[in-house]
Structures are given as C-alpha cells and as structure tokens.
Amino acid sequence: MHMEPAPTPGRRGPGDVPPVEHELRVARTAAEEGRKIVLVEGRSDKAAIDALAKRRGRDLHDEGITLRPGGFASY
C-alpha cells in the first residue's frame, strides 16, 4: 500500500483537504485493511521510529503497522 506523506500544517493535503482530514482518511483506510495504526507527533518522530525498526531488522509495514505523523500541536 502506498502512503502519501503528511501535508505541511496549515496547507491543504492531497485532494485539497485539511491535513488532519487527510490523516484521518489514511488511518481509516489502514484500519479497514486490518493494519495497526500508530500515531506519532511529527515527521521526525516517525523517522526515528522507522530508523530504529530498520536497525533492529524489523519491517513495520510487513508486520501490519502503519506509522502516521500527526503534527498534533499544529492542528
């Protein structure tokens, strides 16, 4: 499954929707596919978790885990 990056806070997301709306759509799609969804604060947190998983030989996508940066302080 292809996951689009989170839009920059204050800008429109794919399909010209607010960023939070885009993230909700992505999370809903992942849940409908039976994936686990982990919300993290921002892109740097997502990058850190991805790097740690890779370093430990884990592929979160293959394990059914979707990481989504929220940028919650900006919403």
C-alpha positions in Angstrom: 0.0 0.0 0.0 1.3 3.5 -0.9 1.0 6.1 1.9 1.3 9.7 1.0 3.4 11.9 3.3 1.5 14.1 5.7 0.8 17.6 4.4 2.6 20.6 6.0 0.4 22.0 8.8 -1.7 25.0 7.6 -1.6 23.7 4.0 -4.1 21.6 2.1 -3.5 17.9 1.8 -4.0 15.6 -1.2 -7.4 16.3 -2.8 -7.4 19.8 -1.3 -8.5 18.7 2.2 -7.1 19.9 5.6 -4.1 17.9 6.8 -6.0 16.4 9.7 -8.7 15.2 7.4 -6.1 13.6 5.1 -4.5 11.8 8.1 -7.9 10.5 9.2 -8.6 9.2 5.7 -5.2 7.4 5.6 -5.7 5.9 9.1 -9.3 4.8 8.2 -8.0 3.1 5.1 -5.2 1.3 7.0 -7.7 0.2 9.7 -10.1 -1.2 7.1 -7.1 -3.2 5.7 -6.6 -4.7 9.2 -3.4 -2.7 9.9 -2.4 -1.4 13.3 -2.1 2.4 13.3 0.5 4.2 15.5 0.1 8.0 15.6 3.2 9.9 16.4 3.7 13.6 17.0 5.5 14.6 13.8 7.6 13.5 10.9 10.9 13.5 12.9 9.3 11.0 15.4 8.1 8.8 12.5 11.6 8.9 11.0 13.2 8.0 14.3 10.9 5.0 14.8 11.4 3.9 11.2 15.2 4.1 11.7 15.1 2.2 15.0 12.9 -0.6 13.4 15.3 -0.9 10.4 18.3 -1.0 12.7 16.7 -3.9 14.6 15.9 -5.7 11.4 12.1 -5.1 11.5 9.9 -4.0 8.7 6.9 -2.4 10.3 4.9 -2.3 7.0 5.3 -6.1 6.6 4.3 -6.5 10.2 1.0 -4.7 9.5 1.9 -1.5 11.3 1.2 2.0 9.8 3.0 5.0 11.4 1.3 8.3 10.8 2.8 11.6 11.8 0.2 13.9 13.2 1.8 17.3 13.9 -0.9 17.5 16.5 0.4 20.7 18.1 -0.3 22.4 14.8 -3.9 21.3 14.4 
